[in-house]
Amino acid sequence: MTEMILGIGHQESLITVLEMAEEHARRTHGAPRSIAAHAPGIEIHADRKNFDGPFETFKIRLLLDGPLLVEVKNFVAQSGGAMTATEEGDTLELLCHCDNPEHVEETHKTIDEISRLLPLPEVWRFHGEQYRKEHLSAEKMFHAMLKFKASDVHLFPDAHPVFRVDNVARNSEMLKPLSAEQILAFIREIAPDRDWKDFEQHRQCSFTYHQVGMGYARVSAFIKGDVPHCTMRFLSEVIPSFEDLNVPREIMETLGRAHFGLILVTGMTGSGKSTTVASLVDWINTHKSLHILSIEEPVEYVHHNKKSIISQREVGIDVESFHEAVKASLRHDPDVIFIGEMRDPDTIRSAINAAATGHLVISTLHANTASEVVNRVVSFFDPVERDLVKLQLRDCVQCIICQRLIPKVGGGRAPALEFMFNDTKHISDSILAGDSIGIRVGMQQTMTNSIILEKYLLQMIKSGLIAKDDAREHAAHAEVLDQMLRGTYVVPSLESMMHSH
């Protein structure tokens, strides 16, 4: 176990020193049964039977001479057997042991009294010993995620597993507070050898774990403060349908029937982008005879061949990078290409080229609204390239979806969606101009199939699915939603846009 250094200032009791060391050890490694601390001229080792409660046995090794040595020996001799001493060369070893839990206070009093005779250092080096080592069961973790309907679980030292339920972190006492050793052993057990080596070398790794019959988990393991942490995001073995996700089937089927172009599913982290894409890809796999190629890091939802052939490639295992995979994908005879995330100019450029050459390309991106996605994509490129990128986006974008997860009335969460279809001249022109406001105005006209987030939230409120306050909190423009609720909202006209320009 890593030795820690703690500056505690002047203290009058070794019990206080041990309590401060234990508190620090708990925060970093979990609860120990033993604490060993040392400083120049003094060592102390404290033990207890359990992981909580006071220490019961104390071994103190002292380097003393002269009057202080005599004084300590006299104290031990007068302790009535509460403390014993053994002398080995220049070292005096003291032992104080409590056999009866009811006498712990007396033992601690003895330690306090001997402490007053000693010049206690201000800086200590210490480490914990005998941390919890009970096996951490992946199966039990999956059972708990299913029972609590949790999207994630977080494991870190000196805490019960923390489950994220409806986007709220909730403690669970299904297990006793974990130790760093338990978490490290758990990561080692479920991580592929390649990812474990990555974890050892780079102090972090990410991989997918499968618990047969229960589901998958996207696992992220990392080191913080020299101790391991682990998060697991639950992924169902059964890919959810459009109805399961509360997304509009008619619109999603329209997207699934597209033969070419670019479909982007956007939103903030944890907004359900991966699940929406998986449901769309599964619909295509079920209803069309195509070759679907997915490029992910890591692979999340696992698809099996249905009516289509589906090939899932994992970056870091099957191919070096997203860019290399997308560039090479055109040689694999794909009809549909799913790119896990567009995160760099080379990948975005290759994705746009694939969409422009007759392939249906589906990908995800972090963005808050559909209307700002074009400028978000363009911002990845140098200024000299941006006009060309906007031209390519105008020609290849089919639809941009932006989603947020909203708490449902009665529990759970449902996605609120925004759809920007590139189906009118005004929207196409606004994409070319990089005009986010123009795109948003175009999305509200009657001739487009697009729908802004606030209109979708209004429908969810009227259907009783979500509460008004939650809708307002998640709206991109709360004032627009308020006007819609009052019936006073007026859709901006294209003519007003022309005059404003």
TORGU-325444 format. One line per field, with one value per residue (C-alpha): residue in three letters; x, y, z. Coordinates in steps of 0.001 Angstrom, whole numbers. Example, Ala and Ser with C-alpha at 12.3 -4.5 7.8 and 13.67 -1.06 7.14 Angstrom:
REM TORGU-325444
resn <- [ala / ser] $
c1 <- [12300 / 13670] $
c2 <- [-4500 / -1060] $
c3 <- [7800 / 7140] $
***
This chain:
REM TORGU-325444
resn <- [met / thr / glu / met / ile / leu / gly / ile / gly / his / gln / glu / ser / leu / ile / thr / val / leu / glu / met / ala / glu / glu / his / ala / arg / arg / thr / his / gly / ala / pro / arg / ser / ile / ala / ala / his / ala / pro / gly / ile / glu / ile / his / ala / asp / arg / lys / asn / phe / asp / gly / pro / phe / glu / thr / phe / lys / ile / arg / leu / leu / leu / asp / gly / pro / leu / leu / val / glu / val / lys / asn / phe / val / ala / gln / ser / gly / gly / ala / met / thr / ala / thr / glu / glu / gly / asp / thr / leu / glu / leu / leu / cys / his / cys / asp / asn / pro / glu / his / val / glu / glu / thr / his / lys / thr / ile / asp / glu / ile / ser / arg / leu / leu / pro / leu / pro / glu / val / trp / arg / phe / his / gly / glu / gln / tyr / arg / lys / glu / his / leu / ser / ala / glu / lys / met / phe / his / ala / met / leu / lys / phe / lys / ala / ser / asp / val / his / leu / phe / pro / asp / ala / his / pro / val / phe / arg / val / asp / asn / val / ala / arg / asn / ser / glu / met / leu / lys / pro / leu / ser / ala / glu / gln / ile / leu / ala / phe / ile / arg / glu / ile / ala / pro / asp / arg / asp / trp / lys / asp / phe / glu / gln / his / arg / gln / cys / ser / phe / thr / tyr / his / gln / val / gly / met / gly / tyr / ala / arg / val / ser / ala / phe / ile / lys / gly / asp / val / pro / his / cys / thr / met / arg / phe / leu / ser / glu / val / ile / pro / ser / phe / glu / asp / leu / asn / val / pro / arg / glu / ile / met / glu / thr / leu / gly / arg / ala / his / phe / gly / leu / ile / leu / val / thr / gly / met / thr / gly / ser / gly / lys / ser / thr / thr / val / ala / ser / leu / val / asp / trp / ile / asn / thr / his / lys / ser / leu / his / ile / leu / ser / ile / glu / glu / pro / val / glu / tyr / val / his / his / asn / lys / lys / ser / ile / ile / ser / gln / arg / glu / val / gly / ile / asp / val / glu / ser / phe / his / glu / ala / val / lys / ala / ser / leu / arg / his / asp / pro / asp / val / ile / phe / ile / gly / glu / met / arg / asp / pro / asp / thr / ile / arg / ser / ala / ile / asn / ala / ala / ala / thr / gly / his / leu / val / ile / ser / thr / leu / his / ala / asn / thr / ala / ser / glu / val / val / asn / arg / val / val / ser / phe / phe / asp / pro / val / glu / arg / asp / leu / val / lys / leu / gln / leu / arg / asp / cys / val / gln / cys / ile / ile / cys / gln / arg / leu / ile / pro / lys / val / gly / gly / gly / arg / ala / pro / ala / leu / glu / phe / met / phe / asn / asp / thr / lys / his / ile / ser / asp / ser / ile / leu / ala / gly / asp / ser / ile / gly / ile / arg / val / gly / met / gln / gln / thr / met / thr / asn / ser / ile / ile / leu / glu / lys / tyr / leu / leu / gln / met / ile / lys / ser / gly / leu / ile / ala / lys / asp / asp / ala / arg / glu / his / ala / ala / his / ala / glu / val / leu / asp / gln / met / leu / arg / gly / thr / tyr / val / val / pro / ser / leu / glu / ser / met / met / his / ser / his] $
c1 <- [0 / 1281 / 2759 / 1132 / 2566 / 436 / 1306 / -924 / 746 / 1328 / -883 / -933 / -2096 / -1105 / -4808 / -5470 / -2581 / -4064 / -7580 / -6331 / -4316 / -7310 / -9580 / -7108 / -6657 / -10434 / -10831 / -8186 / -8299 / -11292 / -11561 / -8461 / -8244 / -4739 / -2812 / 986 / 2541 / 6113 / 8223 / 11828 / 12313 / 8826 / 6676 / 3135 / 997 / -2694 / -5093 / -8781 / -10998 / -13422 / -13245 / -15011 / -14771 / -11801 / -8410 / -7781 / -4115 / -1161 / 2523 / 4826 / 8556 / 10647 / 14272 / 14961 / 17841 / 18652 / 16018 / 13130 / 13854 / 13831 / 10582 / 8824 / 10039 / 8756 / 5361 / 5118 / 6124 / 3390 / 677 / -500 / -28 / -2003 / 1198 / 4278 / 7758 / 10510 / 13959 / 15946 / 19235 / 18402 / 14714 / 11983 / 8860 / 5607 / 2522 / -953 / -3751 / -7453 / -9133 / -12517 / -14351 / -15762 / -12243 / -11252 / -11576 / -9117 / -6650 / -6965 / -6449 / -3185 / -2047 / -2998 / -928 / 2204 / 1747 / 2145 / 5651 / 6735 / 7675 / 5217 / 6332 / 4199 / 4749 / 3941 / 4278 / 1608 / -280 / -3322 / -3327 / -5921 / -8471 / -11655 / -10929 / -14313 / -14993 / -17004 / -19521 / -20232 / -23448 / -24708 / -23819 / -25943 / -28793 / -28711 / -28646 / -31675 / -33483 / -32926 / -33335 / -29989 / -28191 / -24790 / -22979 / -19913 / -17404 / -14835 / -13117 / -14889 / -18322 / -21221 / -21843 / -23535 / -26245 / -27486 / -31274 / -33226 / -30048 / -29839 / -26924 / -28278 / -26297 / -27052 / -26131 / -26284 / -22545 / -20367 / -18122 / -15581 / -11804 / -9340 / -8196 / -11733 / -12202 / -8800 / -9480 / -12906 / -11399 / -8767 / -11391 / -13662 / -11097 / -9615 / -5843 / -5206 / -7290 / -5768 / -2292 / -3609 / -4904 / -1545 / 425 / -1849 / -3879 / -7185 / -9030 / -12456 / -14050 / -17343 / -18220 / -20966 / -22911 / -24700 / -28476 / -28440 / -26792 / -23642 / -21772 / -19556 / -16812 / -14507 / -11722 / -9296 / -6933 / -7670 / -5426 / -3480 / -6544 / -8846 / -12321 / -14710 / -17921 / -20262 / -23002 / -25714 / -26609 / -29453 / -28924 / -32250 / -32036 / -34990 / -37707 / -38923 / -41888 / -39604 / -37725 / -40805 / -39535 / -41913 / -41958 / -43173 / -40297 / -37680 / -38900 / -38653 / -35009 / -34445 / -35767 / -33215 / -30778 / -27974 / -26959 / -25914 / -28040 / -26641 / -27986 / -26816 / -27228 / -25320 / -23439 / -25856 / -28796 / -29362 / -27752 / -26221 / -29522 / -31474 / -28894 / -28941 / -32725 / -32535 / -29776 / -31771 / -34833 / -32716 / -31209 / -34702 / -36422 / -33790 / -31335 / -28133 / -24586 / -24353 / -20859 / -20412 / -17239 / -17226 / -14886 / -15797 / -18632 / -21716 / -24962 / -24190 / -26181 / -26733 / -27466 / -31181 / -32287 / -29052 / -25416 / -23944 / -20216 / -19151 / -15532 / -13934 / -11358 / -8175 / -8829 / -9982 / -8652 / -6354 / -8595 / -12040 / -10483 / -8697 / -11838 / -14137 / -11641 / -11297 / -15017 / -15848 / -13841 / -16024 / -19149 / -21289 / -24756 / -25025 / -22072 / -22479 / -19647 / -19695 / -18604 / -17364 / -14566 / -11921 / -11725 / -10387 / -13244 / -15860 / -14371 / -14408 / -18001 / -19196 / -17444 / -19084 / -22513 / -21887 / -21009 / -24331 / -24015 / -26264 / -23998 / -25252 / -23188 / -23350 / -22084 / -22239 / -24517 / -27355 / -29713 / -30114 / -29825 / -26306 / -24928 / -23817 / -21582 / -20403 / -19235 / -17711 / -15760 / -13596 / -12028 / -9552 / -11164 / -9988 / -11992 / -15198 / -17068 / -16462 / -17612 / -20841 / -21460 / -20961 / -23249 / -25960 / -25828 / -25560 / -27374 / -30678 / -31640 / -30164 / -31743 / -31049 / -32363 / -32586 / -33837 / -36681 / -38017 / -41406 / -44425 / -44403 / -40685 / -38275 / -37136 / -38278 / -36423 / -37516 / -36491 / -35731 / -35681 / -34064 / -34887 / -32976 / -36155 / -36703 / -34701 / -34579 / -33024 / -30538 / -29554 / -29158 / -26898 / -24736 / -24615 / -23911 / -26924 / -28134 / -30991 / -32094 / -32066 / -34213 / -36713 / -36830 / -37525 / -40756 / -42341 / -45310 / -43601 / -40906 / -41104 / -38764 / -39877 / -38203 / -37595 / -40161 / -42962 / -42031 / -41982 / -45443 / -46760 / -45198 / -46829 / -50235 / -50009 / -49270 / -45868 / -43830 / -44469 / -44328 / -41508 / -39305 / -40087 / -39097 / -35868 / -34808 / -36124 / -33549 / -35698 / -37937 / -39666 / -40817 / -42283 / -44080 / -45625 / -46676 / -48334 / -50249 / -51131 / -49432 / -46398 / -46081 / -43844 / -41215 / -41871 / -39306 / -40056 / -38964 / -35713 / -35102 / -35706 / -33426 / -30636] $
c2 <- [0 / 3465 / 5361 / 8724 / 11784 / 13897 / 17158 / 17332 / 19973 / 19537 / 16843 / 15656 / 12062 / 9180 / 8287 / 11605 / 10931 / 7531 / 8919 / 11569 / 8986 / 6640 / 9402 / 10176 / 6473 / 6009 / 8815 / 7410 / 3631 / 2682 / 1487 / -387 / -2805 / -1578 / 1688 / 1897 / 5330 / 6433 / 9546 / 10075 / 8196 / 6665 / 4002 / 2965 / 120 / -51 / -2953 / -3731 / -6728 / -4843 / -2143 / 371 / 1409 / 2141 / 477 / -2161 / -3163 / -784 / -1477 / 1488 / 1417 / 4229 / 5324 / 6822 / 7392 / 9270 / 10551 / 10156 / 6442 / 6023 / 7996 / 5841 / 2618 / 3845 / 4604 / 1081 / -456 / 1521 / 775 / -2339 / -4557 / -2287 / -1810 / -3995 / -3068 / -4973 / -3507 / -4459 / -2597 / 1121 / 429 / 212 / -1622 / -990 / -3186 / -2188 / -4656 / -4705 / -8124 / -6819 / -4241 / -2699 / -1715 / 94 / 3497 / 2446 / 1270 / 4587 / 6439 / 4539 / 5562 / 9179 / 9130 / 7702 / 10232 / 13107 / 11910 / 11856 / 14714 / 13855 / 14899 / 17176 / 15228 / 11508 / 8869 / 6222 / 3551 / 1390 / -2400 / -5186 / -3421 / -5158 / -7863 / -9553 / -10376 / -7713 / -9535 / -8152 / -10201 / -8544 / -5153 / -5853 / -7186 / -3926 / -1765 / -3637 / -3484 / 258 / 1000 / 2745 / 4167 / 4156 / 2942 / 4586 / 2689 / 4516 / 3893 / 4191 / 4478 / 2209 / 1806 / 4965 / 4438 / 7095 / 6781 / 9308 / 11407 / 11571 / 9915 / 7613 / 5701 / 2026 / -102 / -3322 / -3628 / -2381 / 615 / -506 / -511 / 443 / -3206 / -4422 / -1926 / -2687 / -6443 / -5861 / -3867 / -6539 / -9276 / -7711 / -5882 / -7517 / -7949 / -5205 / -2701 / -3759 / -3034 / 317 / 991 / 121 / 2246 / 5259 / 5191 / 4933 / 2699 / 2204 / -1028 / -2900 / -5774 / -8339 / -10018 / -12799 / -12675 / -9318 / -6691 / -4871 / -2091 / 613 / 608 / 3534 / 2923 / 5596 / 6650 / 9683 / 10598 / 7365 / 5158 / 3415 / 4564 / 2735 / 3763 / 1468 / 2594 / 8 / -1062 / -3491 / -6719 / -6006 / -2821 / -581 / 95 / 3574 / 3018 / 1964 / 5239 / 7446 / 8754 / 9318 / 6164 / 7883 / 10373 / 7773 / 5379 / 8205 / 8610 / 4856 / 4757 / 7330 / 5994 / 8529 / 11677 / 12635 / 12154 / 13623 / 12772 / 15465 / 16451 / 16831 / 14018 / 11452 / 12605 / 9182 / 9785 / 6297 / 4618 / 6613 / 5756 / 2071 / 1991 / 3596 / 1227 / -1743 / -627 / -490 / -3887 / -5344 / -3871 / -3415 / -5771 / -3749 / -3779 / -1644 / -725 / 768 / 2372 / 2881 / 3422 / 1217 / -790 / -96 / -1748 / -5078 / -5727 / -9096 / -9753 / -9648 / -8664 / -6726 / -7650 / -5574 / -5152 / -3458 / -2261 / -1021 / 1743 / 619 / -3072 / -3435 / -126 / 2600 / 5660 / 6898 / 8722 / 5614 / 3515 / 5979 / 6541 / 2786 / 2107 / 2927 / -145 / -2418 / -2066 / -378 / 1077 / 2590 / 3849 / 4629 / 6682 / 6650 / 10268 / 12967 / 14411 / 15743 / 17425 / 14347 / 12124 / 14790 / 15335 / 11597 / 11299 / 14155 / 12628 / 9253 / 10903 / 12814 / 9635 / 7871 / 6376 / 6936 / 8190 / 8367 / 9934 / 11773 / 15148 / 17220 / 20237 / 22001 / 22741 / 21453 / 24946 / 25446 / 22110 / 23425 / 26073 / 23522 / 21226 / 24077 / 25269 / 22127 / 23387 / 26109 / 29325 / 28653 / 25388 / 26548 / 27791 / 24464 / 22517 / 24563 / 23892 / 20153 / 20172 / 21945 / 19217 / 16140 / 16815 / 14943 / 15612 / 16839 / 15565 / 17187 / 15552 / 16093 / 13683 / 15128 / 13687 / 12044 / 12483 / 9405 / 8637 / 7790 / 10037 / 10647 / 12335 / 15737 / 15966 / 18663 / 17759 / 19887 / 18485 / 19954 / 20062 / 23722 / 26257 / 28629 / 25988 / 24966 / 28579 / 29158 / 26087 / 27493 / 30877 / 29331 / 31266 / 29530 / 32005 / 31537 / 27754 / 28054 / 30340 / 27966 / 25042 / 26721 / 27256 / 25158 / 23781 / 21859 / 18638 / 20179 / 20805 / 22995 / 21719 / 24017 / 22748 / 19162 / 20015 / 21578 / 18310 / 16364 / 18693 / 18402 / 14615 / 14604 / 13009 / 15779 / 18695 / 22350 / 23232 / 20418 / 21452 / 25067 / 23951 / 21993 / 24327 / 26025 / 29185 / 29138 / 32384 / 30760 / 27807 / 30221 / 32030 / 28721 / 27693 / 30988 / 30698 / 34013 / 32761 / 34046 / 32109 / 34417 / 34906 / 34501 / 38075 / 39363 / 37452 / 39074 / 42555 / 41854 / 40994] $
c3 <- [0 / -867 / 2058 / 2738 / 4426 / 6732 / 8447 / 11521 / 13639 / 17350 / 18900 / 22504 / 21937 / 19677 / 19559 / 17799 / 15406 / 14537 / 14125 / 11689 / 9771 / 9625 / 8326 / 5545 / 4716 / 4512 / 2013 / -263 / 194 / 2337 / 5936 / 7258 / 10165 / 10905 / 10743 / 10764 / 11293 / 11819 / 12274 / 13435 / 16694 / 16884 / 15203 / 16101 / 14816 / 15769 / 15120 / 15586 / 14821 / 12577 / 9910 / 12142 / 15760 / 18032 / 17722 / 20366 / 20150 / 20031 / 19424 / 19921 / 19099 / 20546 / 20160 / 23617 / 25941 / 29126 / 31543 / 29079 / 28700 / 32475 / 32762 / 30166 / 31838 / 35184 / 33636 / 32192 / 35527 / 37308 / 34692 / 36511 / 33459 / 31115 / 29121 / 28743 / 27528 / 25733 / 25182 / 22082 / 21827 / 21478 / 20850 / 23457 / 22270 / 24134 / 23847 / 24970 / 24271 / 25096 / 25255 / 26398 / 24204 / 27379 / 28436 / 25235 / 26884 / 29605 / 26959 / 25117 / 28401 / 28888 / 25385 / 26140 / 29319 / 27648 / 24842 / 27280 / 28086 / 24432 / 22080 / 19271 / 15761 / 13566 / 10335 / 10021 / 7342 / 7474 / 5599 / 6199 / 6267 / 6040 / 3884 / 2747 / 191 / -236 / -3870 / -5686 / -7886 / -11360 / -11428 / -8231 / -9669 / -12753 / -10598 / -8655 / -11803 / -13127 / -9777 / -9339 / -13078 / -12863 / -15872 / -14133 / -11043 / -9472 / -7343 / -5198 / -1845 / 1524 / -67 / -894 / -4638 / -5936 / -8558 / -10955 / -11149 / -13235 / -13345 / -9527 / -7691 / -4970 / -2340 / -1827 / 1162 / -840 / -101 / 2729 / 1910 / -662 / -471 / -3185 / -3268 / -4001 / -6803 / -8315 / -8204 / -9778 / -12655 / -13199 / -13262 / -15888 / -18047 / -21153 / -20874 / -23438 / -21470 / -18148 / -19550 / -20755 / -17244 / -15686 / -18140 / -18615 / -15373 / -17237 / -19673 / -21229 / -22429 / -22741 / -20392 / -21031 / -18220 / -20084 / -19830 / -18066 / -20230 / -21184 / -19416 / -20789 / -18172 / -17483 / -14958 / -13846 / -11083 / -8925 / -6021 / -6603 / -5983 / -8472 / -9409 / -11710 / -13455 / -15356 / -17739 / -18220 / -21755 / -22318 / -24258 / -25949 / -28012 / -27075 / -29643 / -30558 / -28232 / -25389 / -25780 / -26220 / -29548 / -32500 / -34640 / -37821 / -37867 / -36935 / -39622 / -42153 / -41183 / -41320 / -44902 / -46103 / -48694 / -48294 / -46499 / -42980 / -39851 / -36646 / -33185 / -30796 / -27178 / -23962 / -22216 / -20791 / -22933 / -24504 / -27910 / -28109 / -27263 / -29853 / -32526 / -31506 / -31863 / -35334 / -36476 / -35141 / -37151 / -40322 / -39455 / -38993 / -42050 / -44776 / -46495 / -46339 / -45014 / -41864 / -40683 / -37208 / -35858 / -32068 / -29118 / -27361 / -28926 / -26816 / -27925 / -29592 / -32789 / -34436 / -38099 / -38858 / -42334 / -42769 / -42287 / -39473 / -38855 / -35623 / -35487 / -32292 / -32407 / -30670 / -31353 / -34961 / -36268 / -34971 / -35202 / -36245 / -39178 / -40506 / -40045 / -41833 / -44658 / -45183 / -44767 / -48386 / -49439 / -47254 / -49402 / -46720 / -47243 / -43767 / -41710 / -38016 / -36495 / -32681 / -32379 / -34727 / -32655 / -35057 / -38488 / -40313 / -39096 / -39902 / -43360 / -44102 / -42801 / -45028 / -48037 / -47337 / -47065 / -50303 / -52212 / -51675 / -48189 / -45207 / -42412 / -38815 / -36057 / -32737 / -31572 / -28405 / -28911 / -27084 / -29994 / -33549 / -35026 / -33640 / -34872 / -38274 / -36705 / -34127 / -36939 / -38932 / -35876 / -36052 / -39290 / -40176 / -41488 / -45053 / -45133 / -43479 / -46555 / -48306 / -45242 / -45039 / -48730 / -48190 / -45143 / -47099 / -49718 / -47483 / -44169 / -44009 / -40418 / -37152 / -33935 / -30594 / -27445 / -23702 / -21048 / -18964 / -15668 / -16255 / -14039 / -11801 / -12259 / -15029 / -17855 / -21429 / -24296 / -25550 / -29174 / -31685 / -35396 / -38051 / -41488 / -44383 / -46461 / -47407 / -49372 / -46405 / -44124 / -46849 / -47444 / -43713 / -43436 / -46239 / -44495 / -41093 / -39802 / -36603 / -36116 / -39728 / -39259 / -36119 / -37882 / -40858 / -38525 / -37398 / -40828 / -41946 / -45044 / -43078 / -41087 / -38521 / -34929 / -32316 / -28802 / -27153 / -29405 / -28553 / -24826 / -25185 / -26647 / -23748 / -21210 / -22851 / -22902 / -19146 / -19655 / -17982 / -15618 / -16698 / -14308 / -15612 / -19186 / -18477 / -16835 / -19916 / -22637 / -24851 / -24750 / -21662 / -22702 / -25961 / -24042 / -21681 / -24647 / -26199 / -22924 / -22856 / -26532 / -27367 / -29282 / -32840 / -35228 / -36778 / -40498 / -43239 / -44294 / -40859 / -41285 / -44645 / -43205 / -40212 / -42631] $
***
